[in-house]
């Protein structure tokens, strides 16, 4: 999210907090040394800033993992609220899984933040609608103090481009060819690296060579190499072991996208899962974003899967900056002319 805000040209990051050592180091290499490697609960003081952005941990709200974490993970939004309150921020952006917006925790957050004078706009956004080559659905809440909060207008559309409104959704093909083509065979450079599969896994990949195929076609063609759990489960999890389509956006990039048994993460034509660089492109990370080479594949994949797509963040950042400009203009217009003259003279 920080990269997207920075790319808008209207913000400068000044402070960050991150408990994960590797994620903090990645942040440091890209944005500077102003990061505190600590639990958010233990931040001693928040500096004065204009905007607070972030994503309180989502495991407590996500249907994929909510039973595997304690209730304390659902309560960390309180410290996000404290960050907004104590920093004197004029605005905030919160990102999380769609389930957040229906949670009692978020309802309480909105009530508390409203008492600080914030207007809030919230909705589930699809990343592909904003130029990201990925069908990622995320809850976005934007708050503006003493003003009106807005979410960005859609810029990209499913199907043919909409005249005067925007472009077509960007696809996996677009991701791996922009700004320069990635080689079909991973070269290991800049994390264009794939998982090293077993011979059995490669045989499974070859059994489902066509775009969009997955575990059901595997079971029909080669039950002898299909995991028993898939043979016995004839419904649900339809994207497991699935191939992506060249001319559609990628499916949601999660933290273990390098494992095709976790979702639709097989390359459209190559017999392998997508590489970390391909996944980063699907998240709209520019190639100059540094993922440290001295970190593990598992760690870097987790950072990619947990990120906010840079282009989505950039669209949100630009809209928010316009909202803040509008608030400032209204406040200036409300100053009596005599005082305004004094202020101009003092300046």
TAMODA-V150467 format. One record per residue. RES is the residue in one small letter. PHI is phi in whole degrees, -180 to 180 (none if undefined). OMEGA is omega in whole degrees, -180 to 180 (none if undefined). D_LAST is the distance of its C-alpha to the last C-alpha in Angstrom with 1 decimal. Layout:
res: (RES | RES)
phi: (PHI | PHI)
omega: (OMEGA | OMEGA)
d_last: (D_LAST | D_LAST)
This chain:
res: (x | x | x | x | x | x | x | x | x | x | x | x | x | x | x | x | x | x | x | x | x | x | x | x | x | x | x | x | x | x | x | x | x | x | x | x | x | x | x | x | x | x | x | x | x | x | x | x | x | x | x | x | x | x | x | x | x | x | x | x | x | x | x | x | x | x | x | x | x | x | x | x | x | x | x | x | x | x | x | x | x | x | x | x | x | x | x | x | x | x | x | x | x | x | x | x | x | x | x | x | x | x | x | x | x | x | x | x | x | x | x | x | x | x | x | x | x | x | x | x | x | x | x | x | x | x | x | x | x | x | x | x | x | x | x | x | x | x | x | x | x | x | x | x | x | x | x | x | x | x | x | x | x | x | x | x | x | x | x | x | x | x | x | x | x | x | x | x | x | x | x | x | x | x | x | x | x | x | x | x | x | x | x | x | x | x | x | x | x | x | x | x | x | x | x | x | x | x | x | x | x | x | x | x | x | x | x | x | x | x | x | x | x | x | x | x | x | x | x | x | x | x | x | x | x | x | x | x | x | x | x | x | x | x | x | x | x | x | x | x | x | x | x | x | x | x | x | x | x | x | x | x | x | x | x | x | x | x | x | x | x | x | x | x | x | x | x | x | x | x | x | x | x | x | x | x | x | x | x | x | x | x | x | x | x | x | x | x | x | x | x | x | x | x | x | x | x | x | x | x | x | x | x | x | x | x | x | x | x | x | x | x | x | x | x | x | x | x | x | x | x | x | x | x | x | x | x | x | x | x | x | x | x | x | x | x | x | x | x | x | x | x | x | x | x | x | x)
phi: (none | -61 | -63 | -63 | -65 | -65 | -67 | -69 | 78 | -126 | -142 | -136 | -69 | -127 | -160 | -149 | -134 | -154 | -84 | -78 | -61 | -66 | -63 | -64 | -68 | -61 | -59 | -59 | -69 | -96 | -127 | 123 | -86 | -85 | -118 | -99 | -89 | -163 | -70 | -63 | -64 | -105 | -66 | -71 | -161 | -103 | -71 | -73 | -141 | -84 | -137 | -112 | -126 | 165 | -133 | -53 | -47 | -100 | -58 | -70 | -107 | -72 | -66 | -76 | -146 | -69 | -83 | -101 | -129 | -81 | -63 | -62 | -70 | -81 | -96 | -70 | -60 | -61 | -76 | -63 | -59 | -62 | -61 | -64 | -65 | -78 | -83 | 69 | -62 | -88 | -160 | -147 | -133 | -118 | -123 | -165 | -70 | -55 | -63 | -55 | -64 | -100 | -88 | -63 | -64 | -70 | -60 | -66 | -59 | -63 | -64 | -70 | -71 | -65 | -69 | -88 | 98 | -93 | -90 | -124 | -116 | -142 | -169 | -84 | -105 | -102 | -57 | -61 | -71 | -126 | 93 | -89 | -79 | -159 | -87 | -105 | -103 | -142 | -78 | -124 | -121 | -118 | -121 | -129 | -84 | 59 | -153 | -112 | -84 | -139 | -99 | -69 | -75 | -62 | -116 | -131 | -134 | -70 | 85 | -60 | -57 | -97 | -53 | 71 | -109 | 176 | -102 | -71 | -53 | -84 | -114 | -61 | -60 | -62 | -60 | -87 | -116 | -122 | -81 | -136 | -67 | -90 | -69 | -64 | -95 | -55 | -102 | 78 | -91 | 50 | 65 | -79 | -131 | -112 | -61 | -88 | -81 | -78 | -57 | -64 | -62 | -62 | -63 | -64 | -58 | -67 | -74 | -125 | -80 | -99 | -54 | 84 | -76 | -162 | -65 | -69 | -67 | -61 | -63 | -70 | -90 | -140 | -61 | -69 | -115 | -92 | -53 | -57 | -62 | -76 | -64 | -84 | -104 | -96 | -143 | 77 | 39 | -70 | -93 | -61 | 58 | -94 | -89 | -73 | -101 | -61 | -108 | -134 | -63 | -65 | -75 | -54 | -82 | -99 | -72 | -118 | -64 | -77 | -110 | -64 | -70 | -96 | 168 | -86 | -129 | -82 | -59 | -59 | -133 | -81 | -90 | -167 | -73 | -66 | -85 | -64 | -68 | -62 | -65 | -63 | -64 | -67 | -91 | 66 | -69 | -69 | -65 | -85 | -72 | -89 | -105 | -55 | -72 | -89 | -97 | -80 | -58 | -60 | -67 | -65 | -62 | -63 | -65 | -64 | -67 | -88 | -77 | -94 | -53 | -59 | -67 | -62 | -61 | -65 | -64 | -64 | -62 | -65 | -63 | -65 | -60 | -65 | -62 | -68 | -62 | -65 | -62 | -64 | -64 | -65 | -66 | -66 | -66 | -81 | -77 | -57 | -59 | -61 | -68 | -62 | -65 | -63 | -64 | -66 | -66 | -66 | -65)
omega: (179 | -180 | 179 | 178 | 179 | -178 | 177 | 179 | -174 | -180 | 174 | 180 | -177 | -178 | 178 | 175 | -177 | -177 | -179 | -175 | -178 | 179 | 178 | 179 | 176 | 177 | -177 | -177 | -179 | -171 | 178 | -172 | -175 | -179 | 178 | 179 | -172 | 171 | -179 | 178 | -173 | 177 | -175 | -179 | 180 | 178 | 178 | 179 | 176 | -174 | 172 | 177 | 177 | 179 | 174 | -174 | -171 | -173 | -179 | -179 | -176 | 177 | -179 | -171 | -171 | 179 | -177 | 180 | 179 | -179 | -179 | 179 | 177 | -175 | -176 | 174 | -179 | -180 | 171 | 177 | 179 | 178 | 179 | -177 | -172 | 179 | -176 | -176 | 175 | -177 | 175 | 172 | 177 | 179 | 179 | 176 | -176 | -177 | -179 | -171 | 179 | -174 | 175 | 179 | -179 | 177 | 178 | 178 | -179 | 179 | -179 | -177 | 177 | 180 | 174 | 178 | -178 | 165 | -174 | 170 | -179 | -180 | 172 | 180 | 175 | -174 | -179 | 180 | -176 | 174 | 178 | -179 | -176 | 178 | -177 | 179 | 179 | 175 | 177 | 175 | 179 | 178 | 178 | -179 | 178 | 179 | 180 | -180 | 178 | 171 | -176 | 175 | 179 | -179 | -178 | -170 | 176 | 180 | -177 | 178 | 180 | -177 | 178 | -178 | -178 | -176 | 174 | 171 | 174 | -169 | 175 | 178 | 179 | -177 | -174 | 177 | -179 | 4 | 176 | -179 | 171 | 179 | 179 | 176 | -178 | -179 | 178 | -179 | 178 | 177 | 169 | -170 | 179 | 175 | 178 | -173 | 175 | 176 | 179 | 179 | 179 | 178 | 177 | 179 | -177 | -180 | -180 | -171 | -171 | 178 | 176 | 179 | -177 | -171 | -180 | 176 | 177 | -179 | -179 | -175 | -176 | 179 | -178 | 179 | 178 | 178 | -176 | -178 | 178 | 178 | -177 | 179 | -172 | 178 | 178 | 179 | -174 | -178 | -178 | 179 | -176 | 173 | 172 | 174 | 177 | -169 | 170 | 173 | 174 | 171 | -178 | 177 | 178 | -170 | -180 | -178 | 179 | 176 | -177 | 176 | 179 | -178 | -179 | -173 | 174 | 177 | -178 | -177 | 179 | -178 | -178 | 169 | 179 | -180 | 177 | 179 | 177 | 177 | 178 | 177 | 178 | 175 | -179 | 169 | 173 | -176 | 179 | 174 | -173 | 165 | -171 | -179 | -179 | 175 | -178 | 176 | -179 | -178 | -179 | 178 | 179 | 179 | 179 | -177 | -180 | -172 | 167 | 179 | -173 | -178 | 176 | 179 | -180 | 178 | 179 | -178 | -179 | 179 | 180 | 178 | 177 | 177 | -179 | 176 | 180 | 178 | -179 | 179 | 179 | -180 | 178 | -180 | -178 | -179 | 178 | -174 | 180 | 179 | 180 | 179 | 179 | -179 | -180 | 179 | 179 | 179 | none)
d_last: (34.8 | 32.2 | 33.4 | 33.0 | 29.4 | 28.6 | 30.4 | 28.3 | 25.5 | 22.9 | 23.5 | 24.0 | 26.6 | 25.8 | 28.8 | 32.3 | 35.4 | 38.9 | 42.3 | 44.3 | 44.5 | 45.0 | 42.4 | 39.9 | 41.0 | 40.6 | 37.0 | 36.3 | 37.8 | 35.7 | 32.3 | 32.2 | 33.1 | 30.9 | 33.9 | 35.8 | 39.5 | 40.4 | 41.5 | 38.6 | 40.3 | 39.7 | 36.0 | 34.9 | 31.2 | 28.9 | 25.5 | 22.4 | 22.3 | 21.4 | 25.0 | 28.4 | 31.3 | 34.9 | 38.5 | 40.3 | 43.8 | 45.9 | 49.4 | 49.9 | 49.2 | 50.8 | 54.5 | 55.2 | 54.7 | 53.9 | 57.3 | 56.8 | 53.9 | 53.4 | 51.5 | 48.8 | 47.6 | 46.9 | 44.9 | 42.2 | 40.0 | 39.3 | 37.4 | 35.4 | 34.4 | 33.5 | 31.3 | 29.4 | 29.2 | 28.3 | 25.8 | 23.6 | 23.9 | 22.7 | 25.8 | 29.1 | 32.0 | 35.6 | 38.6 | 42.2 | 45.7 | 46.4 | 48.3 | 45.2 | 44.3 | 47.6 | 47.5 | 47.2 | 44.7 | 42.3 | 42.9 | 42.0 | 38.9 | 37.7 | 38.5 | 36.5 | 33.5 | 33.5 | 33.2 | 29.8 | 28.6 | 29.4 | 31.0 | 33.4 | 35.1 | 38.1 | 41.0 | 43.4 | 42.3 | 44.6 | 43.1 | 45.2 | 43.4 | 40.3 | 41.9 | 43.3 | 47.0 | 48.0 | 49.1 | 47.0 | 46.4 | 43.6 | 41.9 | 38.2 | 36.0 | 32.4 | 30.3 | 26.9 | 25.3 | 24.5 | 25.4 | 28.5 | 30.0 | 31.9 | 34.2 | 34.4 | 36.9 | 40.1 | 40.1 | 43.7 | 47.0 | 50.5 | 53.0 | 52.2 | 48.6 | 47.4 | 46.4 | 42.8 | 42.1 | 42.6 | 44.9 | 48.0 | 47.8 | 47.7 | 50.9 | 52.3 | 53.4 | 49.9 | 48.6 | 51.1 | 50.7 | 46.8 | 45.2 | 48.5 | 51.9 | 53.0 | 56.6 | 59.1 | 60.5 | 57.9 | 57.3 | 55.6 | 52.5 | 49.0 | 50.9 | 53.0 | 55.5 | 57.9 | 60.0 | 63.4 | 65.8 | 69.4 | 72.3 | 72.9 | 69.3 | 69.5 | 72.7 | 71.0 | 68.2 | 70.9 | 72.6 | 69.7 | 68.6 | 67.1 | 63.6 | 63.1 | 66.2 | 66.2 | 68.3 | 70.5 | 71.7 | 72.2 | 74.4 | 76.4 | 77.1 | 77.4 | 78.0 | 79.4 | 76.0 | 74.0 | 72.9 | 75.1 | 72.2 | 71.2 | 74.8 | 75.0 | 71.7 | 72.2 | 69.0 | 65.3 | 63.0 | 63.6 | 61.1 | 62.6 | 63.8 | 62.5 | 61.7 | 58.5 | 58.6 | 57.3 | 55.9 | 54.3 | 51.3 | 52.2 | 52.9 | 50.5 | 50.1 | 50.9 | 51.0 | 54.6 | 54.6 | 56.6 | 59.5 | 61.0 | 62.9 | 59.6 | 58.7 | 58.6 | 57.6 | 60.4 | 59.5 | 60.6 | 63.3 | 63.4 | 65.4 | 62.7 | 59.7 | 56.3 | 54.5 | 51.3 | 49.6 | 50.9 | 49.7 | 46.2 | 46.2 | 47.2 | 44.2 | 42.0 | 41.2 | 40.5 | 42.9 | 40.4 | 39.7 | 41.4 | 44.2 | 45.6 | 49.1 | 50.1 | 49.8 | 52.8 | 53.3 | 53.5 | 50.1 | 48.3 | 50.0 | 48.9 | 45.2 | 45.6 | 47.4 | 44.9 | 41.8 | 39.7 | 40.3 | 37.3 | 37.3 | 37.4 | 34.5 | 32.5 | 33.3 | 32.2 | 29.0 | 28.0 | 28.9 | 27.0 | 23.8 | 24.2 | 24.8 | 21.6 | 19.6 | 21.5 | 20.6 | 16.9 | 17.3 | 19.5 | 17.2 | 14.3 | 17.1 | 18.3 | 15.3 | 16.5 | 15.1 | 14.4 | 12.2 | 10.5 | 9.9 | 8.5 | 6.1 | 5.1 | 5.4 | 3.8 | 0.0)
